[in-house]
Amino acid sequence: MLFDTIHDKVCYLCADKPRRAITYAWFSSILLVFIMFIVACVVSSDASTDSKALKFAGFWTVLLMIALVIGGTLVMRRYQTPLALGFFLGVVVVMANQCLILTAIFGEESEKNSDEAAGTFATFSFFLFGVYSVFAAMLAIFRADLVQEQELPSVTVGGAGIKAPTGVPTPTNAGVPANAVPGTPTK
């Protein structure tokens, strides 16, 4: 009920075309991840950053962001099931929180050691925190508009053309006990 109110009243600008709005938000996050990759390479090679742990944390997070870009694009284009969208939403929220943590860590490193590369990384981490947060909110609000339901497989029973869910006895397995091992003769 709350999401319906937000969907119709607050997000009225993109409520008629939610797929387009979500796609634009996703593409903007992909662009920022590309820029973050370049900044992470600079931070990793920067001699003024003394902490190897910070270099590793920045570069590892960017690699995780690239994995999120690949997985998220697959979910957005091909696997739009409720489970895949929910999992994707959870990963985006975790990555947004990770970006906020990196903003604080690299921001302190920038102030403490006057490191411009760390300051740039902190800035883009904060931008990605904002983009991921907005994207996660849009994904949560418009997830019903994105889900593509898949039909369950069905079997034709007999010659009457009646379709039944799988697992229903058919003439070929009628009279065979349910716990019988396939391929063994029955009495």
Order of alpha helices (4+ residues) and beta strands (2+ residues): alpha-alpha-alpha-alpha-alpha-alpha-beta-beta
